Each structure stands twice: as structure tokens, then as C-alpha cells.
Amino acid sequence: MILTNIEQVPGKRIVRHLGLVNGNTVRAKHVGRDIMAGLKNLVGGELTGYTELLTESRDLATQRMVSEAEAMGANAVLNVRFSTSTISQGAAELMAYGTAVVIEDDL
């Protein structure tokens, strides 16, 4: 599966447009991560616990988007974007979305 954040894949031609696909996950903060983040706020630096949480969330949302695209018969997802939104205090949704297409080599 080709994933790209641009509208075309160089050297490839879109032969079928299958529509919007997305994948999402809603994650809550972890008490242990909150404690470490609070301590890190005192001294400064990266909040690695939250970085890991967001990386895992982005990967899962992307996997779910790819699964939806594959079920439609796509071999590429174009214009891939990520979005986040707050669901409740301490919980957020991360969504990956794009356009599922079938592409082939330009000949």
C-alpha cells in the first residue's frame, strides 16, 4: 500500500477513485505518564510518555485507514492527513484520513 500526503504518485496514474477512507483511535492519558509529565514540567524537556502514546495512536489510526482502503480494493491512499480532537478531559481522538485509489505505472 502506497501512502502519501500529495495528490499524485510520481510515475503512477490513478485508474480508479474509491473515496474517502479513515481510521481512528481514542486514547486516554495514563496516570503513570501524568506523574512523569508533571515531574518533567518542573525541569523541562520532552514528555516522552506522551510522545510514545501519540506515536502508537498515529500508527494504529494509520493501520485502520489502510485496512479500510484494502477492503475497498485500493493500492494507494493519497492526501493522507492526521487530525486530533478532545473527546473529554484526559481523552483524545487521533484520526488518519485520505483518498483511496487504484494506481498503475504510467506506460
C-alpha positions as CSV (number, residue, x, y, z in Angstrom):
1,M,0.0,0.0,0.0
2,I,1.4,3.4,-1.0
3,L,0.7,6.2,1.4
4,T,1.4,9.8,0.5
5,N,0.4,13.3,1.6
6,I,0.4,14.5,-2.0
7,E,-2.3,14.3,-4.7
8,Q,-0.4,12.1,-7.1
9,V,2.3,9.4,-7.0
10,P,5.1,10.4,-9.5
11,G,5.3,7.9,-12.3
12,K,1.9,6.4,-11.5
13,R,-1.6,7.0,-13.0
14,I,-4.8,6.9,-11.0
15,V,-7.2,4.5,-12.7
16,R,-9.9,4.3,-10.0
17,H,-11.0,6.7,-7.3
18,L,-12.6,4.8,-4.5
19,G,-13.3,7.6,-2.0
20,L,-12.5,8.7,1.5
21,V,-11.0,6.3,4.0
22,N,-10.2,6.9,7.6
23,G,-9.0,5.2,10.8
24,N,-9.2,6.5,14.3
25,T,-8.5,5.7,17.9
26,V,-9.4,7.3,21.1
27,R,-6.9,7.2,23.9
28,A,-6.9,8.3,27.5
29,K,-3.9,9.6,29.4
30,H,-2.2,7.1,31.8
31,V,-1.8,8.0,35.5
32,G,1.9,6.9,35.4
33,R,2.5,9.1,32.4
34,D,0.8,12.0,34.1
35,I,3.0,11.8,37.1
36,M,6.2,11.6,35.0
37,A,4.9,14.5,32.8
38,G,4.3,16.6,36.0
39,L,7.8,16.0,37.1
40,K,9.2,16.8,33.7
41,N,7.3,20.1,33.7
42,L,9.4,21.1,36.7
43,V,12.7,20.6,34.9
44,G,11.7,20.9,31.3
45,G,12.3,18.6,28.3
46,E,10.4,16.2,26.1
47,L,7.4,14.4,27.6
48,T,8.4,11.0,26.2
49,G,5.5,9.1,27.7
50,Y,3.1,11.4,25.7
51,T,5.3,11.2,22.6
52,E,5.1,7.4,22.7
53,L,1.3,7.5,23.3
54,L,0.8,9.8,20.3
55,T,3.1,7.7,18.1
56,E,1.2,4.5,19.0
57,S,-2.1,6.2,18.4
58,R,-1.0,7.6,15.0
59,D,0.3,4.2,13.9
60,L,-3.0,2.4,15.0
61,A,-5.1,5.1,13.2
62,T,-3.0,4.6,10.0
63,Q,-3.3,0.8,10.2
64,R,-7.1,1.1,10.4
65,M,-7.2,3.5,7.5
66,V,-5.1,1.1,5.4
67,S,-7.3,-1.8,6.3
68,E,-10.4,0.2,5.1
69,A,-8.6,1.1,1.9
70,E,-7.6,-2.5,1.3
71,A,-11.2,-3.7,1.8
72,M,-12.2,-1.3,-0.9
73,G,-9.6,-2.7,-3.3
74,A,-7.2,0.3,-3.2
75,N,-3.5,0.0,-3.6
76,A,-2.7,3.6,-2.5
77,V,-4.1,6.3,-0.2
78,L,-3.4,9.9,-1.3
79,N,-3.6,13.2,0.6
80,V,-3.1,11.4,3.9
81,R,-3.7,13.7,6.8
82,F,-3.9,13.5,10.6
83,S,-6.3,15.2,12.9
84,T,-6.8,15.3,16.7
85,S,-9.7,16.3,18.8
86,T,-10.5,16.3,22.5
87,I,-13.2,13.8,23.5
88,S,-13.2,14.5,27.2
89,Q,-10.7,15.7,29.8
90,G,-7.9,13.3,29.6
91,A,-9.0,11.6,26.3
92,A,-8.4,12.5,22.7
93,E,-9.1,11.1,19.3
94,L,-6.5,10.8,16.6
95,M,-7.7,10.3,13.1
96,A,-5.9,9.4,9.9
97,Y,-7.7,10.0,6.6
98,G,-7.1,10.2,2.9
99,T,-8.4,9.3,-0.5
100,A,-8.3,5.6,-1.5
101,V,-7.3,5.0,-5.2
102,V,-6.1,2.3,-7.5
103,I,-2.9,3.3,-9.3
104,E,-0.8,1.8,-12.0
105,D,2.5,2.6,-13.7
106,D,2.4,5.2,-16.5
107,L,3.4,3.5,-19.7
